[in-house]
């Protein structure tokens, strides 16, 4: 594998995804041993060449000999294309670059709500806020969560009355609206960060249901297992919601309202209210 020498890629030290794939670039030999550095501790020799805020938003690859800087997907294309020339033609296609750029921006601008910094600190080194990317993320996680829950709800019919095809989508969308109203009164400046984190929790919980959904197609599972497993997943979601609201310094109100909403929905589904 050909190594891209004399280049340093600047990654976000608070982003687990960024740390993972850039470390693999080095371990696999695609970049040299000193080919990565966190932008929080940017080497002095590359500082004059780098647009600091752009490097926060889009991962930067610096040529230490010429000072040339590539950002975002172009930096990744250069690393991968150097080691795998077979992809060179693909990386020059306009539609492919456009599609990957959109996908990259979607993840990059939402990375703090996908995997929040453990320190929970918001500084000038955080990615710029993009409302369109945040709304796109909320819509994506809403639709995917609703889709998965619709399939899992079919496994709960022995305990929960079946609903129409849009019930789970309405529940997930209602949660965004309900919590959005609460956080808008309680902490309006953190509205979009909270909603992004909340939907990451919902989406992660839905993903945990997929193995059971798939397994149910191949083996017999006692009906009682489905609600019990759902309760376990809901408990993990509650713990993660608490952890994330603590990182955002939002106290307990949003967790309480999150629980209240879910209890009210359950009572309505069971026709108890």
Beta strands, then each sheet from edge to edge (+ up, - down):
strand 1: 7-11
strand 2: 36-38
strand 3: 60-63
strand 4: 69-71
sheet 1: 2+ 1+ 3- 4+
end
